[in-house]
Amino acid sequence: MRFASYNVEWFDALFSDDGSLLEDGTWSSRYKITRADQVRALGRVFIELNADAVMIIEAPDTKKSRDTVRALENFAARFELRCRKAIKGFDNDTQQQIALLYDPDQMDVRHDPVASEAAPRFDGKFRIDLDIDARADVIGFSKPPLEVAVTTAKGAMRMIGVHVKSKAPHGARSPEEVMRLAIANRRKQLAQAIWLRARVDDHLAAGDPLIVMGDFNDGPGLDEYEKLFGRSSLEIVLGCDLPRAQQLFDPHAARALQSLTAATQTSARFYIPEEKRYLSALLDYIMVSPDLRAKRGQWRIWHPFEDAACYADIDLRTALLVASDHFPVVVDLDL
């Protein structure tokens, strides 16, 4: 079976309030790309992916008359995708929902948030002492992870879709404020990772096959504050300091963590206007539990310049660049 994680930039802006696609010549929210061009590019990418399930990061919004599921299922119908049913998790206020498109002929899926003493539900609050002052800080998710119970012909498994937002120090007016906010945001992100890791521990203890996938906006060496705290949120969720039987696995993350100077693949590409160049980064992951790792899955990042097959197909290469500033991450597992 094929599972994918795909952060679609400004997917919400491609739909009207009734969930219809806005496939016209008006500019999309992507720079100098029309809505029609982005819609068709996304259609091409999703058709080529031909996935059994796609975890969509930054899915269309749910608010008042807008509905994430309706919009995604209209998109799937427009391009006759076999992953044609959608579910979403807890609503948030960011116009960027987390949702799953899946093939109902291959799996039954339901939103199934759980809680434990160590890890409350992701729409709740997590208490942890972040600054070692003997007082618990209260942490929440602006985009609560999507917890999914999946049943296939071969058995049951769990999936968690994640979007941990950027640590950019918005609102800072001086270098001192930049540093203070950046450190505070890093602490919050690490707390969210600890919360997520506690949920992972619960599932591994229960023997649940597990996939954790999405955009972590983090990774080894991504900013200078990582040295201050000793490890990235990615390393916390993977369980890098735990016995192998308790670790999640993603080969792209493993390669990146070997050495900051080692060549690694990337999953996102952003234009930096001040420097007139593009910045590439590895932000998107599909992590699997040890029992799924044993199935020797095949991982692939559909990067238009780093993946040979994507680069050779000019139409697909162009579609990937037009569709989003992130590229799909895929794993094929023999279930």
C-alpha positions as CSV (number, residue, x, y, z in Angstrom):
1,M,0.0,0.0,0.0
2,R,1.1,3.5,-0.7
3,F,1.0,6.2,1.9
4,A,1.9,9.9,1.2
5,S,2.3,13.1,3.2
6,Y,1.8,16.3,1.2
7,N,1.8,19.9,2.4
8,V,-0.2,21.8,-0.2
9,E,0.5,25.5,0.0
10,W,-2.7,27.6,0.1
11,F,-5.0,24.7,-0.9
12,D,-7.9,26.5,0.8
13,A,-7.7,29.4,-1.6
14,L,-8.6,27.1,-4.5
15,F,-12.2,26.5,-3.3
16,S,-15.3,28.6,-3.0
17,D,-17.4,28.5,0.2
18,D,-19.5,25.7,-1.2
19,G,-16.4,23.6,-1.9
20,S,-16.3,24.1,-5.6
21,L,-12.9,24.4,-7.3
22,L,-12.0,27.9,-8.4
23,E,-10.4,26.8,-11.6
24,D,-10.0,30.1,-13.4
25,G,-7.4,32.7,-14.4
26,T,-7.4,34.7,-11.2
27,W,-4.1,34.6,-9.3
28,S,-3.9,32.0,-6.7
29,S,-2.2,32.7,-3.3
30,R,1.0,31.3,-4.8
31,Y,3.2,33.9,-6.4
32,K,2.3,34.5,-10.1
33,I,0.4,31.2,-10.4
34,T,-3.2,31.2,-11.4
35,R,-5.8,29.2,-9.6
36,A,-6.4,27.1,-12.7
37,D,-2.7,26.3,-13.1
38,Q,-2.4,25.3,-9.4
39,V,-5.5,23.2,-9.5
40,R,-4.4,21.3,-12.6
41,A,-0.9,20.9,-11.3
42,L,-2.2,19.4,-8.1
43,G,-4.5,17.1,-10.1
44,R,-1.5,15.8,-12.1
45,V,0.6,15.2,-8.9
46,F,-2.3,13.4,-7.1
47,I,-2.9,11.2,-10.2
48,E,0.7,10.3,-10.5
49,L,1.0,9.6,-6.8
50,N,-1.9,7.0,-7.1
51,A,-1.8,6.6,-3.3
52,D,-4.0,4.6,-1.0
53,A,-4.0,7.4,1.5
54,V,-2.6,11.0,1.4
55,M,-2.2,13.0,4.6
56,I,-2.8,16.5,3.5
57,I,-1.1,19.2,5.5
58,E,-2.6,22.7,5.0
59,A,-5.9,21.2,3.7
60,P,-8.9,23.4,2.9
61,D,-10.5,25.2,5.8
62,T,-13.7,24.4,7.8
63,K,-15.5,27.5,9.0
64,K,-19.1,28.7,8.7
65,S,-20.2,27.5,5.2
66,R,-16.7,26.1,4.3
67,D,-16.1,22.4,4.8
68,T,-12.8,20.5,4.5
69,V,-14.2,17.1,3.6
70,R,-16.6,18.5,1.0
71,A,-13.8,20.5,-0.7
72,L,-11.4,17.5,-0.8
73,E,-14.0,15.1,-2.1
74,N,-14.9,17.6,-4.8
75,F,-11.2,17.8,-5.7
76,A,-10.9,14.0,-5.8
77,A,-14.0,13.7,-8.0
78,R,-12.7,16.4,-10.5
79,F,-9.6,14.2,-11.1
80,E,-11.2,10.8,-10.6
81,L,-8.8,9.9,-7.8
82,R,-9.2,6.5,-6.2
83,C,-8.3,8.2,-2.8
84,R,-11.7,9.9,-3.0
85,K,-13.0,9.9,0.6
86,A,-11.8,12.4,3.2
87,I,-11.8,12.8,6.9
88,K,-10.4,15.6,9.1
89,G,-9.4,16.0,12.7
90,F,-10.1,18.8,15.1
91,D,-10.9,22.1,13.5
92,N,-8.4,25.0,14.0
93,D,-8.4,28.7,13.3
94,T,-5.5,28.8,10.9
95,Q,-7.1,28.1,7.5
96,Q,-4.8,25.1,7.4
97,Q,-6.5,21.9,8.5
98,I,-5.0,18.4,8.6
99,A,-7.0,15.9,6.6
100,L,-6.7,12.5,5.0
101,L,-7.8,11.5,1.5
102,Y,-8.1,7.7,1.2
103,D,-9.3,4.9,-1.0
104,P,-12.4,3.4,0.7
105,D,-12.0,0.2,-1.3
106,Q,-8.6,-0.4,0.4
107,M,-9.3,0.7,4.0
108,D,-11.8,1.8,6.5
109,V,-10.8,5.0,8.3
110,R,-12.1,7.0,11.3
111,H,-10.9,10.0,13.3
112,D,-10.0,8.4,16.7
113,P,-8.5,10.8,19.2
114,V,-7.2,9.1,22.3
115,A,-5.8,10.2,25.7
116,S,-3.7,8.8,28.5
117,E,-2.3,10.1,31.7
118,A,1.0,10.9,30.0
119,A,-0.6,12.4,26.8
120,P,-4.0,14.1,26.8
121,R,-6.0,14.5,23.7
122,F,-4.4,16.8,21.1
123,D,-7.2,19.3,21.3
124,G,-6.5,19.7,25.0
125,K,-3.7,21.1,27.1
126,F,-0.3,19.6,28.0
127,R,1.4,20.6,31.2
128,I,5.2,20.7,31.4
129,D,7.9,22.8,33.1
130,L,9.6,24.5,30.1
131,D,11.9,26.9,31.9
132,I,12.8,24.9,35.0
133,D,11.1,27.3,37.4
134,A,9.2,24.6,39.2
135,R,5.9,25.7,37.6
136,A,4.0,23.9,34.9
137,D,3.6,25.7,31.6
138,V,0.4,25.0,29.7
139,I,0.9,24.0,26.0
140,G,-1.6,23.6,23.2
141,F,-1.5,22.8,19.5
142,S,-2.6,25.5,17.0
143,K,-3.1,22.6,14.6
144,P,-4.0,19.5,16.7
145,P,-2.5,16.4,15.1
146,L,-5.0,14.1,13.3
147,E,-5.2,10.7,14.9
148,V,-6.6,8.0,12.6
149,A,-7.6,4.4,13.1
150,V,-7.2,2.4,9.9
151,T,-8.5,-1.1,9.1
152,T,-7.3,-2.9,6.0
153,A,-7.8,-6.4,4.8
154,K,-4.5,-7.3,6.6
155,G,-5.4,-5.8,9.9
156,A,-5.5,-2.6,12.0
157,M,-3.0,0.3,12.3
158,R,-2.7,3.8,13.5
159,M,-1.8,7.0,11.7
160,I,-1.0,10.5,13.1
161,G,-0.9,13.5,10.8
162,V,1.3,16.4,12.2
163,H,1.9,20.0,11.4
164,V,4.2,21.6,13.9
165,K,4.4,25.3,12.9
166,S,7.5,27.4,12.2
167,K,9.4,29.0,15.1
168,A,9.7,32.4,13.4
169,P,9.8,35.2,16.0
170,H,6.9,37.2,14.6
171,G,6.4,40.7,16.2
172,A,10.0,41.1,17.4
173,R,11.2,44.7,17.2
174,S,14.8,44.2,18.4
175,P,17.6,41.6,18.3
176,E,16.9,40.9,22.0
177,E,13.2,40.3,21.3
178,V,14.1,38.1,18.3
179,M,16.2,35.9,20.6
180,R,13.7,35.8,23.4
181,L,10.8,34.9,21.1
182,A,12.8,32.3,19.2
183,I,13.8,30.6,22.4
184,A,10.2,30.6,23.7
185,N,8.9,29.2,20.4
186,R,11.6,26.5,20.4
187,R,10.6,25.5,24.0
188,K,7.0,25.3,22.9
189,Q,7.8,23.2,19.9
190,L,9.9,20.8,22.0
191,A,7.1,20.5,24.4
192,Q,4.7,19.6,21.6
193,A,7.2,17.0,20.4
194,I,7.4,15.5,24.0
195,W,3.6,15.4,24.0
196,L,3.5,13.7,20.6
197,R,6.2,11.3,21.7
198,A,4.2,10.3,24.7
199,R,1.3,9.3,22.4
200,V,3.8,7.3,20.3
201,D,5.0,5.5,23.4
202,D,1.4,4.6,24.3
203,H,0.8,3.1,20.8
204,L,4.1,1.1,20.8
205,A,3.3,-0.2,24.3
206,A,-0.1,-1.4,23.0
207,G,1.6,-3.1,20.0
208,D,-0.1,-0.8,17.4
209,P,1.5,-0.6,14.0
210,L,2.0,3.2,13.6
211,I,2.8,5.8,11.0
212,V,3.5,9.4,12.1
213,M,3.6,11.7,9.1
214,G,3.6,15.4,8.2
215,D,5.5,18.7,8.3
216,F,7.6,19.2,11.4
217,N,9.2,22.5,10.3
218,D,12.3,21.2,12.1
219,G,15.3,19.0,11.7
220,P,18.9,18.6,12.6
221,G,20.8,21.9,12.2
222,L,17.8,23.9,11.1
223,D,18.5,26.8,13.5
224,E,21.2,27.9,16.0
225,Y,18.8,27.4,19.0
226,E,19.0,23.6,18.6
227,K,22.4,23.7,20.2
228,L,21.0,25.4,23.2
229,F,18.4,22.7,23.8
230,G,20.6,19.7,22.7
231,R,18.2,18.1,20.2
232,S,15.5,18.8,17.6
233,S,11.8,18.0,18.0
234,L,12.3,15.5,15.2
235,E,14.8,13.6,17.3
236,I,12.4,13.6,20.2
237,V,9.5,12.1,18.2
238,L,11.8,9.6,16.5
239,G,13.0,8.5,20.0
240,C,16.7,8.7,18.9
241,D,17.9,8.2,22.5
242,L,15.7,5.2,23.1
243,P,16.4,1.5,22.4
244,R,15.8,0.6,18.8
245,A,12.6,-1.3,19.6
246,Q,11.1,2.0,20.7
247,Q,12.3,4.1,17.9
248,L,10.4,5.3,14.8
249,F,12.2,5.2,11.5
250,D,12.4,7.5,8.5
251,P,15.4,6.9,6.2
252,H,15.6,10.5,5.2
253,A,15.7,11.6,8.8
254,A,18.2,8.9,9.7
255,R,20.6,10.1,6.9
256,A,20.3,13.7,7.9
257,L,21.0,12.9,11.5
258,Q,24.2,11.1,10.7
259,S,26.1,14.3,10.1
260,L,25.2,17.9,9.4
261,T,27.6,17.9,6.5
262,A,26.2,14.7,4.9
263,A,24.3,15.0,1.7
264,T,20.6,14.6,2.3
265,Q,17.4,14.8,0.3
266,T,15.0,17.8,0.8
267,S,11.2,18.1,0.7
268,A,10.6,21.8,0.4
269,R,11.9,24.7,-1.6
270,F,11.3,28.4,-0.7
271,Y,12.3,31.6,-2.5
272,I,14.4,34.1,-0.4
273,P,13.7,37.5,-2.0
274,E,16.5,39.3,-0.1
275,E,19.1,36.8,-1.4
276,K,17.4,36.2,-4.8
277,R,17.8,32.4,-4.4
278,Y,16.0,29.3,-3.3
279,L,16.4,27.6,0.0
280,S,15.8,23.9,0.2
281,A,15.0,22.0,3.5
282,L,14.0,18.6,4.7
283,L,10.8,19.3,6.7
284,D,8.4,16.5,5.8
285,Y,8.6,13.0,7.1
286,I,6.9,9.6,7.2
287,M,8.0,7.8,10.4
288,V,7.1,4.1,11.0
289,S,7.0,1.9,14.0
290,P,9.5,-1.0,14.2
291,D,7.0,-3.6,13.0
292,L,6.3,-1.6,9.9
293,R,10.0,-0.9,9.4
294,A,10.6,-4.7,9.3
295,K,8.5,-4.8,6.1
296,R,11.3,-3.0,4.3
297,G,9.2,-0.2,2.8
298,Q,10.4,2.0,0.0
299,W,10.5,5.7,0.8
300,R,10.6,8.4,-1.9
301,I,10.5,12.2,-1.9
302,W,8.9,13.5,-5.2
303,H,11.4,16.4,-5.6
304,P,11.4,17.8,-9.1
305,F,15.2,18.3,-9.1
306,E,16.4,15.6,-6.8
307,D,14.3,12.6,-7.9
308,A,15.5,11.3,-11.3
309,A,12.1,10.1,-12.5
310,C,10.4,13.4,-11.5
311,Y,13.1,15.4,-13.2
312,A,12.9,13.4,-16.4
313,D,9.1,13.8,-16.7
314,I,8.9,17.5,-17.7
315,D,5.2,17.8,-17.2
316,L,5.4,16.2,-13.8
317,R,8.4,18.3,-12.8
318,T,6.5,21.5,-13.8
319,A,3.4,20.4,-11.9
320,L,5.3,19.7,-8.7
321,L,6.8,23.2,-8.8
322,V,3.5,24.9,-9.5
323,A,1.4,22.9,-7.1
324,S,3.2,23.7,-3.8
325,D,6.4,24.8,-2.1
326,H,6.6,21.3,-0.5
327,F,6.8,18.0,-2.4
328,P,5.1,14.7,-1.5
329,V,6.8,12.2,0.7
330,V,5.8,8.6,-0.1
331,V,6.3,5.2,1.5
332,D,5.2,1.9,-0.1
333,L,4.6,-0.8,2.5
334,D,3.8,-4.5,1.8
335,L,0.8,-4.9,4.2
